[in-house]
């Protein structure tokens, strides 16, 4: 019946043909006519919607600012994240009568860009972030760096303060070649050469950002172009940005399938392209077909269900050799992981056969030797690879896969059981709390489909059992430019209002960008922010000592850049200043109570912040760490 | 037998018995202590070996060699690694902490190498 309906709606068969075929399936004439009349009504609605759709290409006349707004709407933009910019006056003027475009004022360009990027990552829909000229751009650049590293399609715009006919005089806020400042951090950067080119430049920026592999783009133009009146074409996104999806080479797919079924112990590495392509189920299917253990290197998202019996855990130090089990793998297959190399050793040793499937072709073959490159969209690639493996399966291979799956399950069950022992830490009930206790309490508290935005550098994520298919999701600060966590959380909550969003942030990271707390309060985005406040840069402290072990720093206890206390900062007071209710907690019981209060607040649409006092642990810490002896008062010479 | 001689023999007997008793008790204590030492030494060796095999997956010794703390604090340090992907049992942790508290305990000498 479904086929018949499809044929009728696509006009492949006539009304009479539809009725005759329906009768042939045993349906009465009256029932068939009833179906037909409802189909006609439905077709009528579709037709009327189609006729009210905007034209694919239209000519528009107005200020450069109005052209910009029109093209943004045609690009599918709903939210604009920006900081006040007087030279964009004509753009603001255009927004007044275009309520489809919602302007979100962010009080600092960095967290504003993080908020825009968070919105994109959680919604997979386009948006734009804009700043006031070069000066605002400089603040946003850190988060553009993150977007570049994370391959987030963030479109960035800022005007040139200088006017087109007076540029090059080292004027107010003017720098030469402003667009080139962003060049190493973007896929596309361009300055429009006239007001009539604003819309086209905008289209190029969106197309470039949203063409896989994704990444940020930047556009600019002289501010007088925004004020000028012009005539231009406005084109709908569907007709200039094809969101191309490339299929891997079929010959390479066959070669990969052969290697996979011949391997004794293949291992799968998963990555963010799986999340972006919504292909988690396909990755699970391929792993299950072959009884293949699965791991992940550093990424934004958790890309495989962590409670799955084939999940052997994240690679602790980012290389395959750091996973506990298996050690005797003879083949590795990457599905969409960016495979970021930080050390000398390749993530996958040269001695292991390697299949690399991803659209990020530029990073393929850089460090690791690759036996089969599969360049393409991972969802399509997985479809093809699964089909090719199915062709090769026989009783022997199925039996081997089943045996391997049993072996993997035996390990993963044991590993999960041992992880529960984390509560046996002798400092578990300490006050101030140890970081693991905070994480564990949040994991007990979080909703089954909560989103955890993680920017707490020295804090280990455990006990959440992330599952990108309907379970808890992780948004990790892959890029590493700090100050993204709070902004990202606000953007994620804007995109996913029905899911609990919890931001886990270290005190150091928090201080780089707390400003979006104000957006949470103003926009009623009920995010729970938890600050692991140890009054220290704990991660850099540990790594600094590891880089110069047994040196003068350790001997004297003089660590230059580690301690953030004296005076201790109160993050709850900072949150209060942004209009967010907050409290400081010092022990596990207080934390439990605070979490319950946070939940009650968020149910009323209010954000909440908990400043958890966390113990400093590691080499060289004392209760009163040394600080460099610089004081202003003794330098004063003038008597009062 | 003169009374004195009898008395002296009794005293001698008591002394000899006491000596023998003490010798036996001491010998037994020594065996028990030695067993405990052996056991502890075995655990420390086992801890050292575990540390070398398990921690070396991710770290060089530069990450811990400047730390000086007791066994409890070392246990806490090792438990912190579990959340980062270390797959260890409680007894693994206990053994590694025993070793670390021996070679890197609060009283262990520090060696500085100014760079």
Interface residues (C-beta under 8 A of the other chain):
Chain A: X313 X314 X315 X316 X317 X321 X322 X323 X324 X325 X414 X415 X418 X419 X421 X422 X424 X425 X426 X427 X434 X435 X436 X439 X460 X461 X462 X463 X542 X545 X546 X547 X548 X549 X550 X551 X552 X554 X555 X617 X618 X619 X620
Chain B: X57 X58 X59 X60 X62 X63 X64 X65 X66 X67 X72 X75 X76 X77 X79 X80 X82 X83 X84 X85 X86 X87 X88 X89 X90 X110 X111 X112 X113 X114 X115
